[in-house]
Each structure stands twice: as C-alpha cells, then as structure tokens.
Amino acid sequence: MKILIYGAGVLGCNLARNLFRTGKDVTLLARGKWAEEIKKNGLRIKDKFSLRTSVSHVPVVTALAPDERYDVIFVIMRYTQLDSILDALRANHTKNIVFVGNNVRAKELATSLPEKNVLFAFALSAGHRKSERVVSIDLRKITIGQLRSDPSNEKLIGKIFDNTKYKVVYEPNMEDYLLCHAAFVIPATFACYKTDGNLKKLKGNTAYLNRLIEANIEGYRAIRNAGHEILPKSDQNFESEAYRKTCLRFFSLMCATSLGKLCVSDHAMNAVDEMSALNRDLKAFFDEIGADYPVWRELETEAGRRTR
C-alpha cells in the first residue's frame, strides 16, 4: 500500500515515522528548510519521555504531482490551510483522502471532493517542531472513519494500519466526533490565552475550571439539540455530576503538570489562527440553530483578542 503524508508538522511526522518503521511504503510531503533537513539527516523525532531520538529515512517530496498515484493520502494540515490544497487533491488521481486533525466543516469538505472517498481522523499526538527535529508525545492512538451517511471504510482502515502499533478506533460518524472534540477543546484554549500559555497559573482555581466544563456542556447541549450524536459515547451523559467530576480531575491535572503544555497550550499558542477559526465556525453553527452559550462567550471575552 502506497501512502502519502501531506504535511510535516508534529502529527504528520509521527504518523510517517510510525508507518514507515513497520515497513509501509510511506512518502512525506514537506517544504522549505524542513524538507531539506529531513532529506539530509532523516526524520528525527525525540519522544518526550524517551532519552533517544529516532531517525527514519522517510522519502520526501515537496509537491503533489497530478499523475502521482497513492492508495491513500493523509492530509495533516491546520484547519485554516485545508481550502488551499483542495485543487491539488482534485487534480490528483488518488481516490482515498483522510483529513487528520481539528475540523468542524467535515461534511462541507467532503462535498467539495465529490470524486473522492473522504475520511476523517484524529490522532493523539502533540508537541512542537524545532529546526532539526520534532519533540513530541505520541500515544499511537487514532480515531478514524467517514461521515455517517457514507459507506463503511473499516476494511481499508484495517489494511492501512495492519501490523502497526497503533490503537485504531473505527468511528463511522466522524462529523459528530469532530464537532464534539471542538466543543471540548476550544474552552481549554480560552484558558491558554487567558494565561498566555501558562496553565499552571490556574492550578487550584476550581471555580474557573468549572466554568470551562460548563462551556463544554453548553457546546455539547447545542450539538445534541441539533440532532447530532455526542461522541465518544462515554461523554453522552455529559450533564451528569459524574461527567463534571471526571472533567474537573482532567483539567486540574492539566493545570498542575506539564500535561497542559504538551497536550493543549503548545498547539493553542502556536496555532492561534486555527483555534480562532474553529471557534468562529462552531459559534456560527450554534447561532444557526439558536443555541444559548453564555459561559462560552464570557470565557472568550476574558481570553482576549487571540480568540477573535
């Protein structure tokens, strides 16, 4: 199976490295000095909790040629960059396209590529890129599937990740999964912007953390009331006291340890344009269905200009 990873940020590099090391036919699309660095010295990834830096000599290209055929293309770019590559995807003959990452316009994006088999995924990987290597925490877990109305891609997904160390969660309703993920993550980014990326400033601030949870619940309620499913299924009882306690434990841990920096604030502070666009589009969805989300709006205002 011939695989292209389109995008060489943290997620793309981890996916390329992990698939390549299990013998998959993987090519990484990178650009500029980063492409030159990988070609010269290999794809270097320092896992946060390891003393070693892995080096993988993954083949690199700098563009997607129309006549180059792959069995699947993983598009791993920021939400704000996706529209810029649609023409290149349309011109190429590869049928299977997987968009990996934050997205609240999944159905619209799939509709814009009518000749393609469009999937969506979210990988549990985070970190940052330096000039010569990636520093990250990679849990090797990916949730992947298609829109609820589309035919199953479970067999294709199984073939892609066969013999890898990934924990693969097949989700046949990725549109709702990604909507819910945004409704959970965006309030956390408000906390990042409020503290200029230092979430430890909120350590012990239970009142503020409970407001993050309330904003998440407002988002989930709007999504459910619009006829969408709350995913993952473990979050479906989101108005319960048990859910609030679980979230409070998570947010408290996030603000007391380096987990917050690795999993939330690094990306939030380096991808303000993406998080702002996600917030804008999700609010447009809430407004279209007449949802009420006052705590969300209060947190947004407190976070300052980065959310605008």
C-alpha positions as a LaTeX table, in Angstrom:
\begin{tabular}{lrrr}
\hline
Residue & $x$ (\AA) & $y$ (\AA) & $z$ (\AA) \\
\hline
Met1 & 0.00 & 0.00 & 0.00 \\
Lys2 & 1.43 & 3.35 & $-1.10$ \\
Ile3 & 0.79 & 6.16 & 1.39 \\
Leu4 & 1.42 & 9.90 & 1.21 \\
Ile5 & 1.53 & 12.00 & 4.37 \\
Tyr6 & 0.67 & 15.53 & 3.16 \\
Gly7 & 2.00 & 17.82 & 5.86 \\
Ala8 & 5.13 & 17.56 & 8.01 \\
Gly9 & 4.10 & 19.08 & 11.32 \\
Val10 & 4.14 & 17.11 & 14.57 \\
Leu11 & 1.18 & 14.88 & 13.68 \\
Gly12 & 2.33 & 14.23 & 10.12 \\
Cys13 & 5.88 & 13.41 & 11.16 \\
Asn14 & 4.76 & 10.99 & 13.87 \\
Leu15 & 2.37 & 9.22 & 11.52 \\
Ala16 & 5.01 & 9.00 & 8.78 \\
Arg17 & 7.62 & 7.67 & 11.19 \\
Asn18 & 5.31 & 5.10 & 12.76 \\
Leu19 & 4.02 & 3.71 & 9.46 \\
Phe20 & 7.45 & 3.77 & 7.81 \\
Arg21 & 9.07 & 1.84 & 10.64 \\
Thr22 & 6.59 & $-1.02$ & 10.20 \\
Gly23 & 7.55 & $-1.43$ & 6.55 \\
Lys24 & 4.81 & 0.63 & 4.92 \\
Asp25 & 5.51 & 2.38 & 1.61 \\
Val26 & 5.34 & 5.92 & 3.00 \\
Thr27 & 6.27 & 9.27 & 1.48 \\
Leu28 & 6.21 & 12.56 & 3.41 \\
Leu29 & 5.31 & 15.86 & 1.74 \\
Ala30 & 7.34 & 18.64 & 3.35 \\
Arg31 & 8.58 & 22.02 & 2.18 \\
Gly32 & 11.40 & 24.52 & 2.56 \\
Lys33 & 14.24 & 24.06 & 5.02 \\
Trp34 & 12.35 & 21.34 & 6.88 \\
Ala35 & 12.19 & 19.21 & 3.73 \\
Glu36 & 15.91 & 19.76 & 3.17 \\
Glu37 & 16.66 & 18.80 & 6.77 \\
Ile38 & 14.76 & 15.50 & 6.50 \\
Lys39 & 16.35 & 14.63 & 3.17 \\
Lys40 & 19.82 & 15.31 & 4.56 \\
Asn41 & 19.65 & 13.94 & 8.10 \\
Gly42 & 16.48 & 11.86 & 8.22 \\
Leu43 & 13.24 & 12.46 & 10.09 \\
Arg44 & 14.37 & 12.98 & 13.68 \\
Ile45 & 11.80 & 12.65 & 16.47 \\
Lys46 & 12.55 & 12.98 & 20.17 \\
Asp47 & 9.77 & 11.39 & 22.20 \\
Lys48 & 9.22 & 13.46 & 25.35 \\
Phe49 & 9.58 & 10.53 & 27.73 \\
Ser50 & 12.50 & 8.83 & 25.98 \\
Leu51 & 16.21 & 9.58 & 26.13 \\
Arg52 & 16.68 & 8.60 & 22.50 \\
Thr53 & 15.93 & 10.43 & 19.26 \\
Ser54 & 14.61 & 8.19 & 16.50 \\
Val55 & 15.87 & 8.69 & 12.97 \\
Ser56 & 13.82 & 7.48 & 9.99 \\
His57 & 14.88 & 8.00 & 6.39 \\
Val58 & 11.40 & 8.56 & 5.03 \\
Pro59 & 11.27 & 9.58 & 1.34 \\
Val60 & 10.33 & 13.25 & 0.92 \\
Val61 & 8.54 & 15.14 & $-1.86$ \\
Thr62 & 7.76 & 18.85 & $-1.95$ \\
Ala63 & 4.59 & 18.81 & $-4.07$ \\
Leu64 & 1.69 & 16.57 & $-5.03$ \\
Ala65 & 2.02 & 15.84 & $-8.74$ \\
Pro66 & $-1.29$ & 15.18 & $-10.59$ \\
Asp67 & $-0.01$ & 11.94 & $-12.11$ \\
Glu68 & 1.43 & 10.51 & $-8.87$ \\
Arg69 & $-0.88$ & 7.78 & $-7.58$ \\
Tyr70 & $-1.19$ & 6.69 & $-3.97$ \\
Asp71 & $-3.55$ & 4.24 & $-2.30$ \\
Val72 & $-4.30$ & 6.84 & 0.36 \\
Ile73 & $-3.32$ & 10.42 & 1.13 \\
Phe74 & $-3.34$ & 11.60 & 4.75 \\
Val75 & $-3.80$ & 15.38 & 4.78 \\
Ile76 & $-2.40$ & 16.70 & 8.06 \\
Met77 & $-2.58$ & 20.46 & 7.96 \\
Arg78 & $-4.17$ & 23.17 & 10.04 \\
Tyr79 & $-7.89$ & 23.74 & 9.68 \\
Thr80 & $-7.21$ & 27.16 & 8.12 \\
Gln81 & $-4.98$ & 25.65 & 5.41 \\
Leu82 & $-7.27$ & 22.95 & 4.05 \\
Asp83 & $-9.02$ & 25.03 & 1.40 \\
Ser84 & $-5.65$ & 25.92 & $-0.16$ \\
Ile85 & $-4.89$ & 22.32 & $-1.16$ \\
Leu86 & $-8.28$ & 21.20 & $-2.48$ \\
Asp87 & $-7.38$ & 21.94 & $-6.12$ \\
Ala88 & $-4.24$ & 19.81 & $-5.82$ \\
Leu89 & $-6.26$ & 16.95 & $-4.35$ \\
Arg90 & $-8.87$ & 17.21 & $-7.11$ \\
Ala91 & $-6.17$ & 17.17 & $-9.80$ \\
Asn92 & $-4.50$ & 14.07 & $-8.38$ \\
His93 & $-5.95$ & 10.63 & $-9.19$ \\
Thr94 & $-5.75$ & 9.21 & $-5.66$ \\
Lys95 & $-9.21$ & 8.21 & $-4.50$ \\
Asn96 & $-8.83$ & 7.79 & $-0.72$ \\
Ile97 & $-8.24$ & 11.04 & 1.19 \\
Val98 & $-8.00$ & 11.20 & 5.01 \\
Phe99 & $-8.13$ & 14.61 & 6.71 \\
Val100 & $-6.45$ & 14.39 & 10.11 \\
Gly101 & $-6.98$ & 16.99 & 12.82 \\
Asn102 & $-9.46$ & 19.57 & 14.07 \\
Asn103 & $-12.43$ & 20.14 & 11.79 \\
Val104 & $-15.98$ & 21.45 & 12.22 \\
Arg105 & $-16.80$ & 21.51 & 8.48 \\
Ala106 & $-16.37$ & 17.82 & 7.71 \\
Lys107 & $-19.49$ & 17.44 & 5.59 \\
Glu108 & $-18.73$ & 20.61 & 3.61 \\
Leu109 & $-15.18$ & 19.44 & 2.99 \\
Ala110 & $-16.27$ & 16.00 & 1.80 \\
Thr111 & $-18.85$ & 17.57 & $-0.52$ \\
Ser112 & $-16.10$ & 19.69 & $-2.11$ \\
Leu113 & $-14.35$ & 16.48 & $-3.24$ \\
Pro114 & $-17.23$ & 14.53 & $-4.84$ \\
Glu115 & $-14.99$ & 12.14 & $-6.78$ \\
Lys116 & $-13.03$ & 11.10 & $-3.70$ \\
Asn117 & $-13.59$ & 8.70 & $-0.82$ \\
Val118 & $-13.14$ & 11.15 & 2.05 \\
Leu119 & $-12.33$ & 10.05 & 5.58 \\
Phe120 & $-11.52$ & 11.98 & 8.74 \\
Ala121 & $-9.28$ & 11.16 & 11.68 \\
Phe122 & $-7.94$ & 12.48 & 14.94 \\
Ala123 & $-4.58$ & 11.28 & 16.29 \\
Leu124 & $-3.41$ & 11.55 & 19.90 \\
Ser125 & $-0.08$ & 13.22 & 19.34 \\
Ala126 & 1.22 & 16.60 & 20.42 \\
Gly127 & 4.40 & 18.61 & 20.69 \\
His128 & 6.42 & 21.10 & 18.67 \\
Arg129 & 8.89 & 21.20 & 15.83 \\
Lys130 & 12.42 & 22.56 & 16.13 \\
Ser131 & 14.78 & 23.35 & 13.27 \\
Glu132 & 16.30 & 19.88 & 13.21 \\
Arg133 & 13.79 & 17.59 & 14.93 \\
Val134 & 10.31 & 17.08 & 16.34 \\
Val135 & 9.79 & 16.92 & 20.11 \\
Ser136 & 6.52 & 15.22 & 20.96 \\
Ile137 & 4.40 & 12.91 & 23.00 \\
Asp138 & 2.79 & 10.31 & 20.77 \\
Leu139 & 0.25 & 7.87 & 22.20 \\
Arg140 & $-0.08$ & 5.99 & 18.88 \\
Lys141 & $-3.87$ & 6.12 & 19.03 \\
Ile142 & $-6.02$ & 7.27 & 16.14 \\
Thr143 & $-9.79$ & 7.61 & 15.75 \\
Ile144 & $-10.74$ & 7.33 & 12.09 \\
Gly145 & $-13.77$ & 6.82 & 9.86 \\
Gln146 & $-16.12$ & 8.54 & 7.45 \\
Leu147 & $-19.33$ & 10.56 & 7.54 \\
Arg148 & $-22.36$ & 8.80 & 8.95 \\
Ser149 & $-24.08$ & 8.72 & 5.54 \\
Asp150 & $-21.11$ & 7.18 & 3.68 \\
Pro151 & $-20.26$ & 3.51 & 3.15 \\
Ser152 & $-18.01$ & 1.85 & 5.71 \\
Asn153 & $-14.24$ & 2.15 & 5.32 \\
Glu154 & $-13.40$ & $-0.26$ & 8.10 \\
Lys155 & $-11.62$ & $-2.75$ & 5.81 \\
Leu156 & $-9.50$ & $-0.03$ & 4.20 \\
Ile157 & $-8.55$ & 1.33 & 7.63 \\
Gly158 & $-7.62$ & $-2.14$ & 8.80 \\
Lys159 & $-5.33$ & $-2.57$ & 5.80 \\
Ile160 & $-3.62$ & 0.79 & 6.35 \\
Phe161 & $-2.79$ & 0.10 & 10.00 \\
Asp162 & $-2.25$ & $-3.65$ & 9.77 \\
Asn163 & 0.83 & $-4.76$ & 11.76 \\
Thr164 & 1.40 & $-1.31$ & 13.26 \\
Lys165 & 1.44 & $-0.43$ & 16.95 \\
Tyr166 & $-1.48$ & 1.95 & 16.60 \\
Lys167 & $-4.59$ & 1.58 & 18.69 \\
Val168 & $-7.13$ & 2.22 & 15.95 \\
Val169 & $-10.66$ & 3.27 & 16.90 \\
Tyr170 & $-13.05$ & 2.99 & 13.96 \\
Glu171 & $-15.70$ & 5.73 & 14.15 \\
Pro172 & $-18.42$ & 5.66 & 11.46 \\
Asn173 & $-19.66$ & 9.14 & 12.40 \\
Met174 & $-16.60$ & 11.39 & 12.29 \\
Glu175 & $-18.57$ & 14.58 & 11.63 \\
Asp176 & $-20.19$ & 14.44 & 15.06 \\
Tyr177 & $-17.00$ & 13.20 & 16.71 \\
Leu178 & $-15.07$ & 16.23 & 15.45 \\
Leu179 & $-17.85$ & 18.66 & 16.39 \\
Cys180 & $-17.78$ & 17.29 & 19.93 \\
His181 & $-13.99$ & 17.36 & 20.08 \\
Ala182 & $-14.02$ & 21.07 & 19.18 \\
Ala183 & $-16.66$ & 21.75 & 21.83 \\
Phe184 & $-14.34$ & 20.21 & 24.41 \\
Val185 & $-11.04$ & 21.70 & 23.23 \\
Ile186 & $-11.96$ & 25.30 & 22.48 \\
Pro187 & $-12.88$ & 26.22 & 26.09 \\
Ala188 & $-9.46$ & 24.83 & 27.08 \\
Thr189 & $-7.80$ & 27.14 & 24.54 \\
Phe190 & $-9.57$ & 30.08 & 26.18 \\
Ala191 & $-7.73$ & 29.11 & 29.36 \\
Cys192 & $-4.44$ & 29.05 & 27.45 \\
Tyr193 & $-4.98$ & 32.55 & 26.08 \\
Lys194 & $-6.13$ & 33.89 & 29.46 \\
Thr195 & $-2.83$ & 32.72 & 30.99 \\
Asp196 & $-0.56$ & 33.46 & 28.00 \\
Gly197 & 0.07 & 29.74 & 27.64 \\
Asn198 & 0.97 & 29.08 & 31.27 \\
Leu199 & $-1.88$ & 26.92 & 32.52 \\
Lys200 & $-0.15$ & 26.43 & 35.87 \\
Lys201 & $-1.47$ & 29.89 & 36.75 \\
Leu202 & $-4.88$ & 28.22 & 37.06 \\
Lys203 & $-3.70$ & 25.50 & 39.45 \\
Gly204 & $-6.27$ & 25.21 & 42.21 \\
Asn205 & $-8.69$ & 27.65 & 40.56 \\
Thr206 & $-11.64$ & 25.27 & 40.74 \\
Ala207 & $-14.19$ & 27.99 & 40.05 \\
Tyr208 & $-12.61$ & 28.84 & 36.68 \\
Leu209 & $-12.12$ & 25.18 & 35.74 \\
Asn210 & $-15.80$ & 24.52 & 36.46 \\
Arg211 & $-16.66$ & 27.32 & 34.05 \\
Leu212 & $-14.60$ & 25.56 & 31.35 \\
Ile213 & $-16.68$ & 22.47 & 31.98 \\
Glu214 & $-19.90$ & 24.47 & 31.83 \\
Ala215 & $-18.88$ & 25.94 & 28.46 \\
Asn216 & $-18.14$ & 22.44 & 27.18 \\
Ile217 & $-21.57$ & 21.31 & 28.35 \\
Glu218 & $-23.19$ & 24.28 & 26.57 \\
Gly219 & $-21.46$ & 23.16 & 23.37 \\
Tyr220 & $-22.46$ & 19.52 & 23.79 \\
Arg221 & $-26.05$ & 20.54 & 24.53 \\
Ala222 & $-26.22$ & 22.60 & 21.33 \\
Ile223 & $-24.75$ & 19.75 & 19.27 \\
Arg224 & $-27.21$ & 17.23 & 20.74 \\
Asn225 & $-30.20$ & 19.54 & 20.30 \\
Ala226 & $-29.26$ & 19.99 & 16.64 \\
Gly227 & $-29.71$ & 16.24 & 16.12 \\
His228 & $-26.07$ & 15.21 & 16.28 \\
Glu229 & $-24.66$ & 12.39 & 18.37 \\
Ile230 & $-22.38$ & 13.08 & 21.34 \\
Leu231 & $-19.11$ & 11.25 & 20.77 \\
Pro232 & $-17.21$ & 9.48 & 22.16 \\
Lys233 & $-20.10$ & 7.57 & 23.67 \\
Ser234 & $-18.53$ & 7.86 & 27.11 \\
Asp235 & $-19.46$ & 11.58 & 27.03 \\
Gln236 & $-23.14$ & 11.06 & 26.26 \\
Asn237 & $-24.17$ & 11.57 & 29.88 \\
Phe238 & $-22.45$ & 14.96 & 29.82 \\
Glu239 & $-24.97$ & 16.71 & 32.06 \\
Ser240 & $-24.33$ & 14.34 & 34.95 \\
Glu241 & $-22.36$ & 15.09 & 38.10 \\
Ala242 & $-20.05$ & 12.16 & 37.28 \\
Tyr243 & $-19.08$ & 13.79 & 33.97 \\
Arg244 & $-18.32$ & 17.08 & 35.71 \\
Lys245 & $-16.12$ & 15.35 & 38.27 \\
Thr246 & $-14.20$ & 13.48 & 35.57 \\
Cys247 & $-13.59$ & 16.68 & 33.60 \\
Leu248 & $-12.54$ & 18.56 & 36.71 \\
Arg249 & $-9.94$ & 15.91 & 37.50 \\
Phe250 & $-8.61$ & 16.16 & 33.94 \\
Phe251 & $-8.45$ & 19.95 & 33.87 \\
Ser252 & $-6.88$ & 20.04 & 37.35 \\
Leu253 & $-4.17$ & 17.62 & 36.20 \\
Met254 & $-3.67$ & 19.66 & 33.05 \\
Cys255 & $-3.04$ & 22.82 & 35.09 \\
Ala256 & $-0.83$ & 21.17 & 37.71 \\
Thr257 & 1.58 & 19.29 & 35.42 \\
Ser258 & 3.35 & 19.54 & 32.08 \\
Leu259 & 0.39 & 17.71 & 30.51 \\
Gly260 & $-1.32$ & 21.02 & 29.81 \\
Lys261 & 1.65 & 22.41 & 27.90 \\
Leu262 & 2.19 & 19.25 & 25.87 \\
Cys263 & $-1.42$ & 18.50 & 25.04 \\
Val264 & $-3.07$ & 21.91 & 24.84 \\
Ser265 & $-1.10$ & 25.12 & 25.24 \\
Asp266 & 1.78 & 24.35 & 22.83 \\
His267 & $-0.68$ & 23.98 & 19.97 \\
Ala268 & $-3.04$ & 26.72 & 21.13 \\
Met269 & $-0.25$ & 29.29 & 21.35 \\
Asn270 & 1.33 & 28.32 & 18.03 \\
Ala271 & $-1.90$ & 27.91 & 16.04 \\
Val272 & $-3.96$ & 30.91 & 17.11 \\
Asp273 & $-5.36$ & 31.30 & 13.60 \\
Glu274 & $-6.64$ & 27.72 & 13.60 \\
Met275 & $-8.23$ & 27.87 & 17.03 \\
Ser276 & $-9.81$ & 31.24 & 16.26 \\
Ala277 & $-11.30$ & 29.85 & 13.03 \\
Leu278 & $-12.64$ & 26.76 & 14.81 \\
Asn279 & $-14.23$ & 28.96 & 17.47 \\
Arg280 & $-15.73$ & 31.24 & 14.81 \\
Asp281 & $-17.21$ & 28.37 & 12.80 \\
Leu282 & $-18.51$ & 26.49 & 15.81 \\
Lys283 & $-20.20$ & 29.65 & 17.11 \\
Ala284 & $-21.75$ & 30.16 & 13.67 \\
Phe285 & $-23.17$ & 26.63 & 14.00 \\
Phe286 & $-24.53$ & 27.43 & 17.48 \\
Asp287 & $-26.09$ & 30.67 & 16.25 \\
Glu288 & $-27.66$ & 29.00 & 13.23 \\
Ile289 & $-29.55$ & 26.57 & 15.47 \\
Gly290 & $-30.43$ & 29.23 & 18.04 \\
Ala291 & $-28.30$ & 27.78 & 20.84 \\
Asp292 & $-27.59$ & 29.61 & 24.09 \\
Tyr293 & $-23.96$ & 29.61 & 25.28 \\
Pro294 & $-23.37$ & 32.50 & 27.73 \\
Val295 & $-20.47$ & 30.94 & 29.68 \\
Trp296 & $-18.66$ & 30.18 & 26.44 \\
Arg297 & $-18.97$ & 33.84 & 25.42 \\
Glu298 & $-17.76$ & 35.06 & 28.82 \\
Leu299 & $-14.66$ & 32.86 & 28.66 \\
Glu300 & $-14.00$ & 34.01 & 25.10 \\
Thr301 & $-14.11$ & 37.67 & 26.19 \\
Glu302 & $-11.80$ & 37.02 & 29.14 \\
Ala303 & $-9.33$ & 35.24 & 26.85 \\
Gly304 & $-8.72$ & 38.46 & 24.93 \\
Arg305 & $-8.02$ & 39.30 & 21.33 \\
Arg306 & $-6.47$ & 35.94 & 20.36 \\
Thr307 & $-9.94$ & 34.40 & 20.10 \\
Arg308 & $-11.26$ & 37.00 & 17.66 \\
\hline
\end{tabular}
